[in-house]
């Protein structure tokens, strides 16, 4: 059962406020020419995109339609380039996009939802915060039902993204948004060069706590400012480290049952995980919490500077790929976090594949004036248009692990 959170109450309040305002004034029309009036999902064309036979996607009178895409990523991180690519490709088809960045914080999300309710400002948007936030926006009637469009395009979410990810974003057998990237935060970044120099096998196929601790010892060397630690736990983002430790408990890592009748932190799995973590600190193989706080350490100043052979938070792979801003001379590999023992060295557990690490949910505004054109943009975006091609990694790797083959390594 969905719990009432501050966020859901906020949406409810906004709904009431916007409804009242609309009694006195019509919604303003955005640059895309949207009407601002809510629309029901029309039957998609046989192409699933709303395209006419000649491929024209603009208006019937020959005018170009400009859609507004909202997301929380700075435009210079590839979204300006993405917009240029789309606009060049669709210039002769009467469709263009304008990228608008919003802040993925409380104020930014409030602004997003306010504009979604008003209409005319947003056509397609990226929703952050996982399935919980998406569910609240669906309940507030902010997201267009794309189920029939997906069927018309013969785009099967389970086949493309994996059954776990598809199920996580299906509500009452309908699809209102789906992930565009996959970041299993139970995985880790490792310095491949350091592993090879220390004679440590790269655990692409998983490893146990004992194997992990042995690697930490072999990878730690030096003293003082020159010391290289085996692992940087990134305590500033404790959720990822904690999620890795409880991963083998699946959906019952926090509570012992679906009724949330009791917390699960007395499970021996947690004890083993905490003891493993403390061993890395006590033996000097991990950067201590006090140093991380006092020195304001980050992935950028530890892992990317060669001060740690391993690091949590694989979302920072974007920094690894930005060699101009964060120059480094080693190859980064992505590997699953360790599991407690050989008992868990099975496909179900060693890859942490029981967790849906998909995110950045792409949605169409329910009151856009151009739903078919928006779906054309959505399909373009998720099948290769996204700036860092994360979707290709999502489509290839989400069924069994984080990434596959050569996609696991980055220079």
C-alpha positions in Angstrom: 0.0 0.0 0.0 1.4 3.4 -0.9 2.1 5.5 2.2 1.2 9.1 2.3 4.5 11.0 2.3 5.2 14.7 2.4 5.8 14.5 -1.4 2.4 13.0 -2.1 0.6 15.5 0.1 2.4 18.2 -1.8 1.1 16.9 -5.1 -2.4 16.7 -3.7 -2.2 20.3 -2.5 -0.9 21.4 -5.8 -3.7 19.7 -7.6 -6.3 21.6 -5.6 -4.5 24.9 -6.1 -4.1 24.4 -9.8 -7.7 23.3 -10.2 -8.9 26.4 -8.5 -6.7 28.7 -10.6 -8.0 27.1 -13.8 -11.5 28.0 -12.9 -10.5 31.7 -13.4 -7.9 31.6 -16.1 -6.9 29.4 -19.0 -3.4 27.9 -19.1 -0.8 29.8 -21.0 0.4 28.3 -24.2 4.1 27.2 -24.2 6.6 27.7 -27.0 5.7 24.3 -28.4 2.2 25.5 -29.1 0.6 23.0 -26.8 -3.0 23.7 -25.9 -2.5 23.1 -22.2 -5.7 21.0 -22.1 -5.5 17.4 -20.8 -5.8 14.8 -23.6 -6.8 11.2 -23.5 -4.3 8.8 -25.0 -5.2 8.5 -28.7 -4.8 5.3 -30.6 -1.2 5.2 -31.9 -0.6 5.0 -35.6 0.6 1.7 -37.0 4.2 2.9 -36.7 3.7 3.6 -33.0 5.1 7.1 -33.5 2.2 9.1 -34.9 4.1 9.6 -38.1 2.2 10.1 -41.4 3.0 8.0 -44.4 5.4 10.7 -45.7 7.2 10.8 -42.3 6.0 14.4 -41.5 5.5 14.9 -37.8 4.7 18.6 -37.8 1.3 20.2 -37.9 -1.2 19.7 -40.8 -0.6 23.2 -42.0 3.1 22.5 -42.5 4.4 24.1 -39.3 7.2 22.6 -37.2 6.4 21.4 -33.7 8.9 22.1 -30.9 8.7 19.9 -27.9 10.1 20.8 -24.5 12.2 18.1 -22.8 12.9 18.6 -19.1 15.6 16.8 -17.2 17.9 17.4 -14.3 21.3 17.2 -16.0 23.3 20.3 -17.0 23.0 20.9 -20.7 26.8 20.9 -21.2 26.9 17.2 -20.0 25.7 16.1 -23.4 22.1 17.3 -23.5 22.8 20.4 -25.7 24.6 18.0 -28.1 21.7 15.6 -27.9 19.2 18.4 -28.8 21.3 19.4 -31.8 21.5 15.8 -33.0 17.7 15.3 -32.7 16.9 18.7 -34.4 19.3 17.9 -37.3 17.8 14.5 -37.8 14.2 15.7 -37.6 14.5 19.0 -39.3 12.8 17.7 -42.5 10.1 16.0 -40.6 8.7 19.0 -38.8 9.8 18.1 -35.3 12.3 19.9 -33.0 13.1 19.8 -29.3 14.2 22.4 -26.7 16.1 21.1 -23.7 15.2 22.6 -20.3 17.2 21.8 -17.1 15.4 21.7 -13.8 16.9 21.1 -10.4 16.4 17.7 -9.0 15.7 18.9 -5.5 12.6 19.8 -3.5 12.1 23.2 -5.2 12.9 21.9 -8.6 10.5 19.0 -8.4 7.8 21.3 -7.1 8.4 23.5 -10.1 8.2 20.5 -12.4 4.9 19.3 -11.0 3.4 22.8 -11.0 4.2 23.2 -14.7 2.9 19.7 -15.5 -0.4 20.5 -13.9 -0.6 23.8 -15.7 0.2 22.5 -19.1 1.9 24.0 -22.1 5.4 24.2 -20.6 6.5 20.5 -20.6 6.1 17.7 -23.2 8.5 15.0 -22.1 10.4 14.8 -18.8 12.8 12.7 -16.8 11.5 11.7 -13.4 14.0 10.9 -10.7 13.5 9.4 -7.3 12.6 5.9 -8.5 9.2 4.1 -8.6 7.8 5.9 -5.5 8.0 9.3 -7.0 6.7 8.1 -10.4 3.7 6.4 -8.7 2.8 9.7 -7.0 3.0 11.5 -10.3 0.8 8.8 -12.0 -1.8 9.1 -9.2 -1.8 12.9 -9.7 -2.5 12.3 -13.4 0.7 14.0 -14.6 2.0 11.1 -16.8 0.6 9.9 -20.1 -0.3 6.2 -20.4 2.2 4.9 -23.1 1.1 1.3 -23.1 -0.7 1.4 -26.4 2.1 3.4 -28.0 4.6 0.8 -26.9 2.5 -2.0 -28.3 2.2 -0.2 -31.6 5.9 0.2 -31.8 6.4 -3.4 -30.8 8.7 -2.3 -28.0 8.6 -4.9 -25.2 10.0 -3.5 -22.0 10.6 -6.9 -20.5 12.6 -8.0 -23.5 14.5 -4.7 -23.9 15.2 -3.9 -20.2 14.7 -7.1 -18.3 11.8 -8.5 -16.4 12.8 -6.9 -13.1 13.0 -3.4 -14.5 9.8 -3.8 -16.5 7.9 -5.0 -13.5 9.2 -2.2 -11.3 7.7 0.4 -13.6 4.4 -1.3 -14.5 1.3 0.0 -12.6 -2.0 -1.9 -13.0 -0.6 -3.4 -16.2 0.0 0.0 -17.7 3.2 1.9 -18.5 3.5 5.6 -17.7 7.2 5.8 -17.7 10.3 3.6 -18.0 14.0 3.7 -17.2 16.6 5.1 -19.5 19.7 4.0 -17.6 20.9 1.3 -15.3 23.1 1.8 -12.3 23.2 -1.1 -9.9 24.7 0.6 -6.9 25.7 -2.8 -5.4 28.5 -2.8 -8.0 31.9 -1.1 -7.7 34.4 0.7 -9.8 37.9 -0.7 -9.7 41.3 0.4 -11.0 42.1 -2.4 -13.4 45.7 -1.5 -13.7 46.2 -1.7 -9.9 44.6 -5.1 -9.8 46.8 -6.4 -12.5 50.0 -5.0 -10.9 49.1 -6.6 -7.6 48.3 -10.0 -9.2 44.6 -9.9 -8.2 42.0 -11.5 -10.4 39.4 -9.1 -11.6 36.1 -10.5 -10.2 33.8 -10.0 -13.2 31.9 -13.1 -12.1 31.6 -12.1 -8.5 33.6 -12.8 -5.3 33.2 -13.5 -1.6 34.0 -11.4 1.4 37.2 -13.4 2.0 38.3 -12.9 -1.5 37.5 -9.2 -1.3 39.5 -8.8 2.0 42.5 -10.6 0.5 42.4 -8.2 -2.5 42.1 -5.2 -0.2 45.3 -6.3 1.6 47.2 -6.8 -1.6 46.1 -3.5 -3.1 47.0 -1.4 -0.1 50.5 0.0 -0.1 52.5 3.1 0.8 52.5 5.5 3.8 51.3 9.0 4.6 50.3 11.1 1.7 51.5 8.5 -0.7 49.4 5.7 0.7 47.0 3.9 -1.7 44.1 2.2 0.1 42.4 -0.9 -1.2 38.9 0.6 -1.0 37.1 3.9 -0.6 33.7 3.1 0.9 32.2 6.6 0.1 30.6 7.0 3.5 29.0 10.3 2.3 26.6 8.1 0.4 26.0 5.3 2.9 23.0 3.9 1.1 25.0 2.2 -1.6 27.4 0.5 0.8 24.5 -0.6 3.0 22.5 -1.8 0.0 25.4 -4.0 -1.1 25.7 -5.6 2.4 22.0 -6.5 2.5 21.7 -7.4 -1.1 21.4 -11.2 -0.6 18.3 -10.6 1.6 16.5 -9.2 -1.4 13.3 -7.3 -0.6 13.6 -8.3 3.1 16.9 -6.5 3.7 15.2 -3.9 5.8 12.1 -5.7 7.1 11.6 -9.4 7.8 8.4 -9.6 5.8 6.1 -7.7 3.4 4.0 -6.5 6.3 7.0 -4.7 7.7 6.3 -6.3 11.1 9.9 -6.1 12.3 13.3 -4.8 11.0 15.8 -7.3 9.7 19.0 -5.8 11.1 19.5 -8.6 13.6 20.0 -11.0 10.7 23.4 -12.5 10.7 24.0 -11.2 7.1 24.2 -7.7 8.5 26.6 -8.8 11.2 28.9 -10.4 8.6 28.8 -7.3 6.4 29.6 -4.9 9.2 32.4 -7.1 10.4 33.9 -7.2 6.9 33.7 -3.5 6.6 35.3 -2.9 10.0 38.1 -5.3 9.1 39.0 -3.1 6.1 39.2 0.0 8.3 40.9 -1.6 11.3 43.7 -3.1 9.1 44.2 0.2 7.3 42.9 -1.1 3.9 40.1 1.4 3.7 40.0 5.2 4.0 38.5 5.8 7.5 35.3 7.8 8.0 37.1 10.5 10.0 39.5 11.2 7.1 36.7 11.3 4.6 34.9 13.9 6.6 37.9 16.0 7.7 39.5 16.0 4.2 36.2 16.2 2.4 37.1 13.2 0.2 35.2 12.2 -2.8 35.4 9.8 -5.7 37.2 12.5 -7.7 39.9 13.1 -5.0 40.4 9.4 -4.1 39.6 6.8 -6.8 40.3 9.1 -9.8 43.5 10.4 -8.2 44.8 6.8 -7.8 44.5 7.0 -4.0 42.1 4.0 -3.8 42.0 0.8 -5.9 38.2 0.4 -5.5 35.2 2.7 -4.9 31.5 2.5 -4.4 29.0 4.7 -6.4 29.2 3.6 -10.0 27.0 6.6 -11.0 30.3 8.4 -11.0 31.3 6.5 -14.1 30.3 9.7 -15.9 33.3 11.3 -14.3 35.6 8.5 -15.4 34.3 9.0 -18.9 35.0 12.7 -18.7 38.8 12.5 -19.3 39.1 16.1 -20.1 37.8 17.3 -16.8 39.1 14.4 -14.7 42.3 13.2 -16.4 43.7 9.8 -15.3 45.9 7.2 -16.9 44.3 3.9 -15.8 41.4 1.8 -17.0 38.3 1.5 -14.8 36.4 -1.8 -14.6 33.0 -2.4 -13.1 32.5 -5.5 -10.9 29.8 -6.7 -8.6 30.2 -6.0 -4.8 31.3 -9.1 -2.8 28.8 -11.5 -1.2 29.1 -13.1 2.3 30.3 -16.6 1.3 30.4 -19.3 -1.4 26.7 -20.1 -0.6 25.8 -16.9 -2.4 28.1 -17.3 -5.5 25.1 -18.1 -7.7 23.7 -16.1 -10.6 20.8 -15.0 -8.3 23.1 -13.3 -5.8 26.6 -12.8 -7.1 25.6 -10.2 -9.7 23.1 -8.5 -7.4 20.6 -9.0 -10.2 17.7 -9.2 -7.8 17.8 -5.5 -7.6 16.5 -3.1 -10.2 19.1 -0.4 -10.6 17.2 1.3 -13.4 16.5 5.0 -13.1 16.0 8.3 -14.9 12.4 7.5 -15.8 11.3 9.0 -19.1 7.6 10.2 -19.2 5.3 12.1 -21.4 3.3 15.0 -19.8 -0.3 13.9 -19.7 -1.6 17.2 -21.0 0.8 17.6 -23.9 -0.8 18.6 -27.1 1.4 16.3 -29.1 1.4 12.8 -27.6 2.4 10.9 -30.7 5.3 13.3 -31.5 6.4 13.0 -27.8 6.5 9.2 -28.2 8.6 9.6 -31.3 11.1 11.5 -29.2 10.9 9.0 -26.4 11.8 6.1 -28.7 14.6 8.1 -30.3 16.0 8.9 -26.8 15.9 5.4 -25.4 17.3 3.6 -28.5 20.5 5.5 -28.8 19.8 9.2 -28.5 20.6 9.6 -24.8 23.9 11.5 -24.4 26.1 8.8 -22.8 24.4 5.8 -24.4 23.5 4.5 -21.0 20.4 2.9 -22.5 22.5 0.7 -24.6 24.2 -0.6 -21.5 20.8 -1.0 -19.9 19.4 -3.0 -22.8 22.5 -5.2 -22.9 23.2 -5.8 -19.3 20.2 -5.5 -17.0 19.0 -9.1 -17.1 22.1 -10.6 -15.4 24.5 -7.9 -14.2 25.4 -4.3 -14.4 27.2 -4.3 -17.7 28.5 -6.9 -20.1 31.6 -7.6 -22.1 33.7 -4.7 -23.2 31.1 -2.3 -21.7 32.5 -3.1 -18.3 35.7 -1.2 -18.8 36.5 2.5 -19.4 39.7 4.3 -20.0 
